[in-house]
Amino acid sequence: MQRRSIALGGIAGAAFAVAGAPLRAQTWPDKPVRWVLSQPPGSGPDNVARILGERLGKQWGQAVVIDNKPGGQNTIGAQAAARAPADGHNFYFATTAALITNPLLFKHLPYDPQKDFVPVAFIARSPFALLVEGSSPVKSVDELVARSKAEPGPFTLGNEGPRTFSGMIARLFNARTGAGANLVPYSSVGIGTQNLLGGQIDSMVADLASTAALARQGRLRVLATTSAGRVAGWEQVPSLAEKLPGFDMVGWFAIVAPTGTPAAAIERVNHDVNALLADKAVADRIGLIGPIVDGSMNVEAVGAFLRTESARWTQATQEIGVLPE
């Protein structure tokens, strides 16, 4: 089987090529497979990783060990994954922030997404949402924009900070709608959500996975999702793209591996993950958490997707004037 190392996502223009079909013989794995995560146990990415890891572990005859290394805006986990042995048994269950937006926000990172990782498999998209408290008089995006323009100081829009995913989405929303919402940063989605429920803020941008349960209970109202189209299971909720054509800012999960990882192991993981995501029971189980699975990408397609995301977020950060610090 042919091997070729590439920069993450093919940003430098390289391509990943693997000859032949996925491995048939049980030559891999011959020991437990480690998935490093930058998020804590119980988080959205952790829950998704454990659903997949449990099923794949049974299929492979080796445990998939979820190694949570949260903190440092994904840098702790990413650095640990980048420095792991490239032996085909170490992978990074990564998010948009770790692979795409961190390099646009920080001048110095303890890892290099372009050099340290190669793409393996795409898992799911995780849309964000524009939310208000369930009994809020604001019932649409237009009403929120109107209120924020009428009350540009008092009207507040919570997020996780200016250099986070939700913070950048909030800034893009203000810029593209002309809204005058006062952006209020929080150290976590949970704290922001509690303040939204308690009336300390008027609205919030947060990932749908973290807020879906409260929205289904009616305690929060989803005004719009940040995806290009309406989200499965939330078809009654408009997407921001219906008001702002081309708006498509969603989080996602993907598996990458340390550069130098054997191509045979990469191809095997891609094949088996895609097959698992095609299982409706698995897709529905993950969908209840919030993310929307997509098992359609081969390794080369994952690289192409990462290139597109890098270009999209580079343009977005330029639009809102975010510079690396």
N, C-alpha and C positions, 0 to 999 in steps of 0.2 A: 504494500500500500504506500502510495506516494505521500511525502510530507512536504509542507512548506510553511514556514513561520511568517506571520503577518503582524502589522500594527493593528491595534484594536479598531474594529469597525472599518478597516481599510481606509482610514482618514488620509493616510499618506498615498493612497491610490493602489496599494497592493491588493492581491486577490488570494483567496484561500482555495486550494484545489486538493481534492482527495480522490484518488482513483479507486474504482471498484465499489462493491456493495458493502453495507454495514457488516460488521463482524458476525460470523455465524458460530464460531467455536467459542467455548467459554474460556478464553485466554485472558479475559479482563472482566471484572476486577478480581485480583487475587488477594485483596485485603480491603478493609473498610474504606469507603469513599467519603471524603470530607468536603462539606459545603460550608464555606465561611459566609456569614451574614454580618452586615454592619448595623443591624437592628436588634433590639432585645427580644427575648422570648415573649410570645403573646402579641407581637406586632403583626401588621398585615403581611409583610414579606415572610416573617417567620412562620405564620400559620400556613401560607401557601407552600413554602419549602417543606414543611413537615408532612403535608398531605402527599406531595410528590415523592419525598424521600422514603416514606413508609412503603409505598407501592413499589418503587424502584428497588429498594433494599430486598424485598421478597423476590422480585424478578431476578436480580443479580446474584442472590445468594450471599451478599455481603451488606452489612449495615451501611446506611447513609447517615453519617454523623453531622448533625447541625451544630456548627461552632459559632455561637453568637459573640460578636466583638463590637458592641455599639460604642458610639461616642465620636467626638471630633468631627462631626458632620460627615460621617462615613469614612474618614481617613484612617481610623484605627483598623477597621475590618479590611479595607482595601489594601493597606500596606501589608497586613498579615497574609492576605491571599496572594499578593504579588511576590512575596518572599518565600512562599511555600514551594516545596519541591515540585518540579514540572514532570511528575512521574505518572500522570494520568489518573491519580487518585485524589487530587486537590483541585477544587473549583471555587469560584466566587459567585454567589447568588446575588447579583448586583442590581442596583437601581439607577434611574436616570441621573440622580444627583452624583453618584460616585463616578460614573463613566463619562457624563456629558457636561453637566453644569459646574461641577467643582473646578475643572480647569479654567472655566470662564470667570470664576469668582475669586480664586486664590492664586497669587503669584507663585507661591511655593507650596508644593504638595509632597508628602513623603512617598508618593508613588506616581507613576506616569501611565495614565490609561492607554496611551497610544503605543508605548513600548513594552509595558509589563504584561499585557493580556492579549489573548486571541479569542475571538467569538466562538461560542459553542451552540447555544440554543436560546430561542426566544420563548418566554413563558406567558406573559399576560400584560395587558394594558390596565392601568389603574387611574380612571378619570378622577379629576378633582371636581368640586361642586361649589357653587355660590349659594350660601345658606342664610336663612334668618330663623329666628325663634318661631315656634309653631303658631303662636297667636299674634305674630307681628302683623301690623296693617299693610306691610309691604308684601305684595303678592306676585310681583313680576320683576323682571330685569328692568323694564322701562320705569316702573315705579321706584325702584331702588336708585336708578340714575337720576331721576327727577328729584327725589328726596335729598340725595347727596349734593346736587347742584344748588338746591334751595338752602341746605344747611351744611356747607362744606367743612366747617369746623366741627360742629357737634356730631354729625353723622359719621359713624365709625365702621371700619371694615377690618376685622381681625385676620391675622395670618401668622406664620411662624418666623417672621423677620425678613428684612429686605434682601438678604443673601441666601434665601431658601426658595424651594420650588413654589410654595404657596405665596410667598412674598413677591416673587417675580410675576406670578400670575395676577396678583392683586394690582401690581403696578401697571401691567399691560392692560388690565381691565380699565383702570382709571384713564390711561393714555388713549385707548382706542374708543372709549365711549364719551370721553370728556367729563366723566364723573369726578366729583370733588370729595370723594370719601377720604376721611382721615384714617390712614393706615396704622393699626395698632398691633405691634409685634408681641408674640407669646413664645415662651420657651418650649411649648408642646401643644399638640392639637387638643389634648385632654383639658388643659387649663383654659385654652381659648374657648372650647366648647362649653365648659361650665360657666364661663363669663357670658357667653351668648345666651345660654339658658337662663342665667340670672339677671339678664337685662343690662349688664355693664357695657356691652357693645351692641351695635345694631345689626351687624351682618358679619359674615366670615367666609374666607376661602379655605377649604380643607379637603383632604382626600375623601372620596365617597366611601371607601372601605371603612374608614374610622368613624363615619357619621351615619352610615346606612341604617343601623339598628334604631337610633334615635329618630331618624326621619320616618322610618316605617311605623314607629310608635306615635307619630304625629307631634313629637316634642320639638322637632326641627322641620323646616320647610325648605326643600331644594328648589331654588328658583331656576337654576340652569346647571348643566354640566359643561366642563371645559373641553370636551371632545368635538371632533368634526361633525359627528352625527349623534343621534340619540342613543342612549346606552341601553343595552338589553336588560330588561327587568325594570327599567325606568323610562319606558317609552312615552309616558305622559309628561315627562320633563323636557323642555326644549334644551338644545345645546346652544352655547354662546355663539357658535358659528352661524346660527340662524339669524342672529342680529349683527354679528361681526364676521362676515365671510372670510374664510381662511383661518379662523381662530381654531387651533388644535393643539392644546397644551396639556398633555396627559402624562402621568408617570407610567413607568413600566418596569417589569422585572426581566432580566436576562441572565443566562449563565455564561460566564467567561472562564478562561483557564490561564494559568501562568504561561507566558511565552516559552515555547520549547516543549510543551505538552505533546505527547505522541498523537499524530493525526488519527490513528486508529481509535484511540480512546475518545477523542473529540467527536468523531463520526458516530461512534456507538452511542454516546450520550445524546447527541442530537436526534438520532433515529428513535431511541427508546423514549425520550421525553416527548417528542412529537406524537408518537403512538399513544402514549398515556393521555396527553391532552385531547386526543381525538375521542377518548372514552367519555360519553355524555355524563355518566355518573360523576366522574372526576371534574369535568368542566362545570357541572351544576354545583358541586360542593364548593369549588373555588369561587364560583359566581355569587354564592350566598355571602361570602366574605366581602365581595365587591369587585375584584379584578375580573377582566374578561379575557379568557385564554385565547391564544393563537398558536396553534401547533403547525402552521403552514410553512415555516421558514427552514430551509436547509442552512448549512453553515455559511455559505456564500451570501445568502439572503439576509442573514443576521448582520453580517458585515456591512451590507449595503444600507440596511435600516439604520445602523449606528452612524454611518456617514450622513444620512439625511437628517437625523436628529441633531448631530453636531452643527450642521449648517443652519437648521431652524433656530436653535437656541443661541447661536452666535449672533444671528440677525436680531433676535428678541432682546438680548442684553444690550446690543448697540442702540436699539430703539428706545429703551428706557434709561440708557446712560449708566449702566452698571459696568464698572471697571474692576479688574482683579486687584485685590489688596493683599 
